[in-house]
Amino acid sequence: MWQPIKTAPKDGTAALFWLSKPLDRRYVTEGKCPNITIGFWDRGSWASVETEDCGSMGGEYTGWMSDYVCLEITPSHWMPLPQPPTA
């Protein structure tokens, strides 16, 4: 369930964020989910990472982020990331 941004953790924990203004991202969503991103609190502001070379964030899966950009975001809501699948 989406929660107000004022309740989000500010300890660097990654979470799912809802943005009231969509990001203009080249690789991550290709227009499919422009208002949703995975982000975190970093040095006094909310941030997300856009990358071409990491399978979890977009582009062809290589397992390595060799081309990334840190984006400052202004989310209005957040929710915890789900637990990873078990074997």
Secondary structure as UniProt FT lines:
FT   STRAND          3..4
FT   HELIX           5..7
FT   STRAND          15..19
FT   TURN            30..31
FT   TURN            34..35
FT   STRAND          36..42
FT   TURN            43..44
FT   STRAND          45..51
FT   TURN            55..57
FT   STRAND          68..72
FT   STRAND          75..80
//
